[in-house]
Amino acid sequence: MKEKLLHLLKKEAFFKKRIKLASGKISNWYIDVRRVSLSSKGIFLISHLIWQTIKNENITAIGGPTLGADPIVSGVCFLAHQKGKNLKGFLIRKTKKKHGRRRMIEGAELTPQDKIVIVDDVATTGASLKDAIRKIKKIGAQIKKIIVLVDREEGARETLNKTGYKLFSFFTKKDFLS
């Protein structure tokens, strides 16, 4: 499945062009994982790969920064249900909603007893993952794993290591630029 996903990402989501990233950095390549994670084949492959990675880890909740994590969270929660596992899903906003319940974390109510995996599509500097960690820690839930599909290898791993967390990625820039 990993090879099928890599082939799909290269075919549908990888672009060699100059672009400004969310981190503010300018890059000569871009990977728009949502072009794959929002397709039936793509989310099928992604969900199965992540499920295989977490299924034996006693995870109670999965979530991450919106927008990259949105389809991933939904896909893995759907698959977990099919496998007989109750898994809470949540999404983390960049800024607090200004109306309604004014929540920073949407979806399931998280508790200090929850064991969480944070997911995202792509990591560059790790800033959005570090922010997600900070927001989860306020709740007191235990972060068990941080998973991204692609690590651009531009500092995210080092940023998370400094905060005491390891970044797991299925692919790195070498998979796309070799």
C-alpha positions in Angstrom: 0.0 0.0 0.0 2.9 2.4 0.8 4.3 2.0 -2.8 0.8 2.5 -4.3 0.3 5.7 -2.2 3.7 7.0 -3.2 3.0 6.4 -6.9 -0.4 8.2 -6.5 1.2 11.2 -4.6 3.9 11.6 -7.3 1.3 11.4 -10.1 -1.5 13.5 -8.6 0.0 15.8 -5.9 3.7 16.6 -6.7 4.6 19.7 -8.5 8.0 21.2 -9.4 7.4 24.9 -9.3 8.3 27.8 -7.2 5.7 28.3 -4.4 5.4 30.0 -1.0 4.7 27.5 1.7 2.5 28.0 4.8 5.7 28.3 6.8 6.6 31.4 4.7 9.5 29.6 3.0 9.8 29.6 -0.8 10.3 26.2 -2.3 10.9 24.8 -5.8 8.6 21.9 -5.2 5.2 21.4 -3.7 3.1 18.5 -2.6 -0.6 19.0 -2.4 -1.6 15.9 -0.4 -5.2 17.0 -0.3 -5.4 16.1 -4.1 -4.9 12.5 -2.9 -6.4 12.5 0.6 -9.7 13.8 -0.8 -9.9 11.0 -3.4 -11.4 7.6 -2.6 -8.3 5.6 -3.6 -6.0 8.1 -1.7 -7.9 8.1 1.5 -8.3 4.4 1.4 -4.5 3.9 1.2 -3.7 6.6 3.7 -6.2 5.4 6.3 -5.0 1.8 6.0 -1.3 2.8 6.4 -2.0 4.9 9.4 -4.3 2.3 10.9 -1.5 -0.3 10.6 0.8 2.0 12.4 -1.5 2.7 15.4 -3.8 -0.2 15.7 -1.8 -1.9 18.5 -1.0 1.3 20.5 -4.2 1.8 22.6 -4.9 5.1 20.9 -8.3 6.6 21.9 -8.2 9.8 19.7 -6.8 11.0 16.4 -6.6 14.5 15.2 -4.4 17.3 13.9 -4.2 20.8 12.4 -7.1 21.7 10.1 -7.0 21.5 6.9 -4.3 18.9 6.2 -5.6 16.5 8.9 -9.3 16.7 8.1 -9.6 13.9 5.6 -7.0 11.8 7.3 -8.9 11.9 10.6 -12.2 11.1 9.0 -10.7 8.2 7.0 -8.9 6.6 9.9 -12.0 7.0 12.2 -14.1 5.3 9.6 -11.7 2.5 9.2 -11.3 2.1 13.0 -15.1 1.7 13.3 -15.0 -1.0 10.6 -12.3 -2.8 12.6 -14.4 -2.6 15.8 -12.4 0.1 17.5 -14.0 3.3 19.0 -11.7 6.2 18.0 -12.5 9.9 18.7 -11.7 12.4 16.0 -10.8 16.0 16.4 -9.4 19.0 14.5 -7.3 21.8 15.8 -8.0 25.3 14.6 -5.2 27.9 14.0 -7.3 30.5 15.9 -10.3 30.2 18.2 -13.6 30.4 16.5 -15.3 33.8 17.1 -18.8 32.6 17.3 -20.8 29.5 18.5 -18.9 27.6 21.2 -15.6 29.4 20.4 -13.6 26.2 20.4 -10.0 25.8 19.5 -10.4 22.0 19.1 -13.4 20.7 17.2 -15.0 17.3 17.2 -14.7 14.9 20.1 -14.4 16.1 23.7 -10.9 15.2 24.7 -10.0 14.3 28.3 -6.7 13.8 30.2 -7.3 10.1 29.9 -7.1 10.2 26.1 -4.1 8.7 24.3 -3.7 10.7 21.1 -2.1 10.4 17.8 -1.6 13.7 16.0 -1.7 13.5 12.2 -1.0 16.0 9.3 -0.4 15.7 5.6 2.9 17.5 5.3 5.5 18.8 7.8 8.0 21.5 6.9 9.2 23.4 9.9 6.9 21.7 12.4 5.4 24.9 13.6 1.8 23.8 13.1 2.5 20.4 14.8 4.2 22.2 17.7 1.2 24.4 18.1 -1.1 21.3 18.0 1.0 19.7 20.8 0.7 22.9 22.9 -3.1 22.9 22.5 -3.4 19.2 23.4 -1.2 19.6 26.4 -3.6 22.2 27.8 -6.2 19.5 28.0 -3.7 17.1 29.6 -4.2 14.3 27.1 -1.2 12.0 26.4 0.3 12.4 23.0 1.5 8.9 21.9 2.6 9.5 18.3 2.9 12.2 15.7 2.5 11.0 12.1 2.7 12.9 8.8 2.5 11.5 5.3 5.4 13.6 4.0 8.3 15.2 5.9 9.9 17.9 3.7 13.0 17.6 5.9 13.1 21.3 6.6 13.3 21.3 10.4 10.0 19.6 11.6 11.8 16.6 13.0 14.3 18.7 14.9 11.6 21.1 16.2 9.6 18.2 17.6 12.6 16.4 19.0 13.3 19.6 21.0 9.8 19.4 22.5 10.3 15.7 23.4 8.4 14.1 20.5 9.4 12.0 17.6 8.0 12.6 14.1 7.0 9.5 12.1 6.6 10.0 8.4 5.8 7.6 5.6 7.8 9.6 3.0 10.4 12.3 2.9 11.5 14.7 0.2 14.0 12.1 -1.0 11.1 10.0 -2.1 10.0 12.8 -4.5 13.2 14.4 -5.5 15.4 11.4 -6.2 
